């Protein structure tokens, strides 16, 4: 499963505050699942106030996750999905589209609070938390 940045921001906040919120509970309920992020999510986290100011802290935070890299297949899927969304007048943000293309290419679902955006992309599996 790909953990979207909305999930990771919530998780990092819950962990910092030592709270058991929706993100922590989701991880606890899915301990047998391999979690991943995309290269774009890693970049989003690197821009944030909490993790973006300290590279070592950022690296420690993303270390447990597989990071899906860019590939020609992801780029092709991005283009195909872009055309479909543009044709339907339902465009989403570029970072979310890269995440969706990565999920489609690797046949994995996305865990997010932003299901309204991701559900516009044909074929993407979305799990809320």
N, C-alpha and C positions, 0 to 999 in steps of 0.2 A: 504494500500500500504506500502511496505517496502522501506524505504529510504536507499539506499546504501551509503557506506562511501564516495564515490566520490561526491554524492549529498550533504552530510552533511558537507564535507570539503568546498565545494563551498559556501554553505549556511552560514556557520560560517564566512568565509572570507568576503562575501558580507555584512553580518551583522556588522562585525567589522569595515569595511571600509565605512559603511553606503551607500552602492551601491544597486541599483536595477538591479540585474543580472538575469540570467536564473533560478537559484534556487529560489530566492525570487518570481519571476514572476510565476513559476510553483506552488508554495504554494498558492499564491494569486488566481490563476485560479482554484485551487482545494480545496477551503476552506471547502467544505462539506465532504471531505474525512478524514477518520481516518488513521493517519500515524503511522507507527511502525518501529522499528529497531530489529535486532537480537542480541542475546548475543555476537556473534562474532563481530558485528559492534560496540557494546558498548566497547568491548575489544580493537578493533582497535583505537577507539577514545581515550581510556585511554593511548595509547602509544604515541600519538602525542605531538608535541611541544606546540601547542596552548591550549589543554585541559588536557593533560596528566600530567602536573606538578602541578595541583591544583584540588584536588578531589571535593571540593565544586563547582568549576566552571564546572567541568565535569558533576556532578550530576544535576546542574541547566540546563545544555544544554540538557541532555537526558530525563529529567523529563516529558516534554510534550508528549513523545512517549511511546506507549506500547512497552515493550521489550519482544519479543518472546524468551522463554527459550528453552533449550535442552529438548528433549523428546525421548523416544524410537522410536516413529514413525518418527521423524526427522532423527534419526540415521539410521533407516532402509531405508528411502528415500535417504539419503546420500550414503549409500552402493550401492543401486540399480543404482543411477545416476553415481556413481564412476565406476562401472563395465561397464556401457554403454559407458561412455566417454573413458575409457581405451580401450575397444574393438574397438571403432571407431578411436582411435589415436587422440582424440580431448580434452585431459585432460585440466582442468582449475585449478587455485589455490585452495588450501584447504578451505581458508576462503570464497571464492566466492561459492564454492560447498556447504558449510554449509548454506550460505544465500539462495542459490537456493533450497536446500532441505527444508528449513524452509518455503519458499514461496510456494513450491508445497504442502507440508503437510497442510498448512493453507489456500490454494487456494487464495492467494493474489499475485498481481504483484509486480515487483521490479522496482523502479525508479532509473536510473543510467545513467552515461556517458559511462559505460563499457558494452554496450550491446553486443559487439562482444564475450565476455566471456560467459555471461549469456545465450545468445541465443543458445549456444551449448547444453544446458541441455534441453532435451526433455520435453515439456509441460510447461516450465516457460514462463510467460507473462512478457514482458519487455517494460517499457515506458522510452523513452529518454526525455531529457529536454533541 
